Amino acid sequence: MTAVLATEAQVVLRAGSVFADAHPRFAGTGPYRILDSRWLPSTLDGPLVLRTLIDSVAHPGTPHWVGDDDFDVISS
């Protein structure tokens, strides 16, 4: 993942990603902007994984945490 953390950075979900397949309604509202990025536990006692909070540019108000393998940065 590109180390961009600015509200002006825009990303798109990767077709076929686990997140896009699990949330097709949200996946259709891109592009998205990055709101935050944090190391969060993968499971209750699991290792930390990088998660990024994104929200739709066109239809804001439903942010989602995604993994770094779920999206590509298109502008920064």
ROSE-4610 file (N, C-alpha, C; in Angstrom, 1 decimal, always signed):
// ROSE-4610
residu = [M/M/M/T/T/T/A/A/A/V/V/V/L/L/L/A/A/A/T/T/T/E/E/E/A/A/A/Q/Q/Q/V/V/V/V/V/V/L/L/L/R/R/R/A/A/A/G/G/G/S/S/S/V/V/V/F/F/F/A/A/A/D/D/D/A/A/A/H/H/H/P/P/P/R/R/R/F/F/F/A/A/A/G/G/G/T/T/T/G/G/G/P/P/P/Y/Y/Y/R/R/R/I/I/I/L/L/L/D/D/D/S/S/S/R/R/R/W/W/W/L/L/L/P/P/P/S/S/S/T/T/T/L/L/L/D/D/D/G/G/G/P/P/P/L/L/L/V/V/V/L/L/L/R/R/R/T/T/T/L/L/L/I/I/I/D/D/D/S/S/S/V/V/V/A/A/A/H/H/H/P/P/P/G/G/G/T/T/T/P/P/P/H/H/H/W/W/W/V/V/V/G/G/G/D/D/D/D/D/D/D/D/D/F/F/F/D/D/D/V/V/V/I/I/I/S/S/S/S/S/S]
num = [1/1/1/2/2/2/3/3/3/4/4/4/5/5/5/6/6/6/7/7/7/8/8/8/9/9/9/10/10/10/11/11/11/12/12/12/13/13/13/14/14/14/15/15/15/16/16/16/17/17/17/18/18/18/19/19/19/20/20/20/21/21/21/22/22/22/23/23/23/24/24/24/25/25/25/26/26/26/27/27/27/28/28/28/29/29/29/30/30/30/31/31/31/32/32/32/33/33/33/34/34/34/35/35/35/36/36/36/37/37/37/38/38/38/39/39/39/40/40/40/41/41/41/42/42/42/43/43/43/44/44/44/45/45/45/46/46/46/47/47/47/48/48/48/49/49/49/50/50/50/51/51/51/52/52/52/53/53/53/54/54/54/55/55/55/56/56/56/57/57/57/58/58/58/59/59/59/60/60/60/61/61/61/62/62/62/63/63/63/64/64/64/65/65/65/66/66/66/67/67/67/68/68/68/69/69/69/70/70/70/71/71/71/72/72/72/73/73/73/74/74/74/75/75/75/76/76/76]
x = [+0.8/+0.0/+0.9/+0.5/+1.2/+1.0/+2.0/+1.9/+1.3/+0.1/-0.6/-1.7/-1.7/-2.7/-3.2/-4.0/-4.5/-5.9/-6.8/-8.2/-8.4/-7.4/-7.5/-7.1/-6.5/-6.1/-7.4/-7.5/-8.6/-8.2/-9.0/-8.7/-9.9/-9.7/-10.7/-10.6/-11.7/-11.7/-11.2/-10.4/-10.0/-11.1/-11.4/-12.4/-12.0/-13.0/-12.7/-12.1/-11.8/-11.3/-12.3/-11.8/-12.7/-13.8/-13.3/-14.2/-15.3/-14.8/-15.7/-16.8/-16.4/-17.3/-18.3/-17.9/-18.7/-19.7/-19.3/-20.1/-20.3/-21.1/-21.2/-21.9/-22.8/-23.5/-22.6/-21.7/-20.7/-19.7/-19.3/-18.3/-18.7/-20.0/-20.4/-20.5/-20.0/-20.2/-18.8/-17.8/-16.5/-16.4/-15.3/-14.1/-14.3/-13.3/-13.3/-12.1/-12.3/-11.2/-10.7/-9.5/-8.9/-9.2/-9.8/-10.0/-9.0/-8.5/-7.6/-7.0/-5.9/-5.2/-4.6/-4.8/-4.4/-4.0/-3.2/-2.9/-3.9/-4.7/-5.8/-5.6/-6.1/-6.0/-6.8/-6.3/-7.0/-8.1/-7.9/-8.8/-8.7/-9.4/-9.4/-8.0/-7.2/-5.9/-4.9/-5.3/-4.4/-3.4/-2.6/-1.6/-2.2/-1.5/-2.0/-1.9/-2.9/-2.9/-3.2/-2.7/-3.0/-4.4/-5.2/-6.6/-6.7/-7.4/-7.6/-9.1/-9.5/-10.9/-11.1/-12.1/-12.4/-13.9/-14.2/-15.6/-15.8/-17.0/-17.3/-17.2/-16.6/-16.6/-17.9/-18.6/-19.9/-21.1/-21.0/-22.1/-21.4/-20.9/-20.3/-21.3/-20.7/-21.5/-21.6/-20.9/-20.9/-19.4/-18.5/-17.1/-17.0/-16.0/-15.7/-14.2/-13.8/-12.4/-12.1/-11.0/-10.6/-9.2/-8.8/-7.4/-6.6/-5.3/-4.5/-4.4/-4.9/-5.0/-6.4/-7.2/-8.6/-8.7/-7.7/-7.8/-6.5/-6.6/-5.5/-5.6/-4.5/-4.6/-4.6/-5.5/-5.6/-5.1/-5.1/-4.6/-4.2/-3.3/-2.9/-2.6]
y = [-1.2/+0.0/+1.2/+2.2/+3.5/+4.2/+4.8/+5.4/+6.8/+6.9/+8.2/+8.2/+9.3/+9.5/+10.9/+11.2/+12.6/+12.5/+13.4/+13.3/+13.5/+14.1/+14.3/+13.1/+12.1/+10.9/+10.1/+9.7/+8.9/+7.5/+6.5/+5.1/+4.5/+3.3/+2.5/+1.1/+0.4/-1.0/-1.9/-2.8/-3.8/-4.8/-5.0/-5.9/-7.3/-8.0/-9.4/-9.4/-8.2/-8.3/-8.8/-9.3/-9.9/-8.9/-7.6/-6.6/-6.2/-6.0/-5.7/-6.7/-8.0/-9.1/-9.2/-8.9/-8.9/-7.7/-6.6/-5.4/-4.8/-5.4/-4.9/-3.6/-3.3/-2.0/-0.9/-1.0/+0.0/+0.1/-1.1/-1.1/-0.4/-0.2/+0.6/+2.1/+2.6/+4.0/+4.8/+4.2/+4.8/+5.9/+6.7/+6.5/+6.8/+6.6/+6.8/+7.7/+8.2/+9.0/+8.3/+8.5/+7.9/+8.8/+8.3/+9.0/+8.8/+7.5/+7.1/+5.8/+5.5/+4.3/+3.9/+2.6/+2.2/+0.7/+0.4/-1.1/-1.6/-2.5/-3.1/-4.6/-5.2/-6.7/-7.4/-8.4/-9.2/-10.0/-10.5/-11.3/-10.8/-11.5/-11.1/-11.1/-12.2/-12.3/-12.3/-12.0/-12.1/-11.0/-11.1/-10.1/-8.8/-7.7/-6.4/-6.4/-5.9/-5.7/-4.3/-3.8/-2.4/-2.3/-1.5/-1.3/+0.2/+0.5/+1.9/+2.2/+3.3/+3.8/+4.6/+4.1/+4.9/+5.3/+6.3/+6.7/+7.2/+7.0/+7.3/+8.8/+9.3/+10.7/+11.2/+10.4/+10.8/+10.7/+9.7/+9.4/+9.2/+10.2/+10.1/+9.7/+9.2/+9.0/+7.5/+6.6/+5.2/+4.7/+5.2/+4.7/+3.3/+2.6/+1.2/+1.0/+0.1/-0.3/-1.4/-1.2/-2.2/-2.5/-3.7/-4.1/-3.5/-3.4/-2.8/-3.5/-4.8/-5.5/-5.4/-4.5/-4.3/-3.1/-2.3/-1.1/-0.6/+0.3/+0.9/+2.4/+3.1/+4.6/+5.1/+6.0/+6.6/+8.0/+8.7/+10.1/+10.4/+11.4/+11.8/+13.3]
z = [+0.0/+0.0/+0.0/-0.7/-0.7/+0.6/+1.1/+2.5/+2.4/+1.8/+1.7/+2.8/+3.6/+4.6/+4.6/+3.6/+3.5/+3.0/+3.4/+3.0/+1.5/+0.8/-0.6/-1.4/-0.8/-1.5/-1.9/-3.1/-3.6/-3.9/-3.6/-3.8/-4.5/-5.2/-5.7/-5.1/-5.0/-4.5/-5.6/-5.3/-6.3/-6.6/-7.9/-8.3/-7.8/-7.2/-6.7/-5.3/-4.7/-3.3/-2.4/-1.3/-0.3/+0.2/+0.4/+0.9/-0.2/-1.5/-2.5/-2.8/-2.7/-2.8/-1.7/-0.5/+0.7/+0.8/+0.2/+0.4/-1.0/-1.9/-3.3/-3.3/-2.4/-2.4/-2.2/-1.2/-0.9/-1.9/-2.5/-3.5/-4.8/-5.0/-6.2/-6.0/-4.9/-4.6/-4.7/-5.3/-5.3/-6.3/-6.4/-5.6/-4.2/-3.4/-1.9/-1.5/-0.3/+0.2/+1.5/+1.8/+3.0/+4.2/+5.2/+6.5/+7.5/+7.7/+8.7/+8.4/+9.0/+8.8/+10.1/+10.6/+11.9/+11.9/+12.8/+13.1/+14.1/+13.6/+14.4/+14.5/+15.6/+15.7/+14.6/+14.1/+13.0/+13.7/+14.9/+15.6/+17.1/+18.0/+19.4/+19.9/+19.7/+20.2/+19.1/+17.9/+16.7/+16.5/+15.5/+15.3/+14.7/+14.8/+14.3/+12.8/+12.1/+10.6/+10.3/+9.2/+8.8/+8.2/+8.7/+8.2/+7.9/+6.8/+6.4/+6.3/+6.9/+6.9/+5.7/+4.9/+3.6/+3.6/+2.9/+2.7/+1.3/+0.8/-0.6/-0.8/-1.9/-2.2/-2.6/-3.5/-4.0/-3.0/-2.1/-1.2/+0.2/+0.8/+2.1/+3.2/+4.3/+5.5/+5.9/+5.2/+5.6/+5.4/+6.3/+6.2/+6.6/+6.0/+6.2/+6.4/+7.3/+7.4/+6.4/+5.6/+4.6/+4.8/+4.3/+4.3/+3.2/+3.3/+2.3/+1.0/+1.0/-0.3/-1.0/-0.4/-1.0/-1.9/-1.9/-2.7/-3.4/-4.3/-5.0/-4.9/-4.7/-4.7/-6.1/-6.4/-7.8/-7.8/-6.7/-6.7/-5.3/-5.1/-3.8/-3.8]
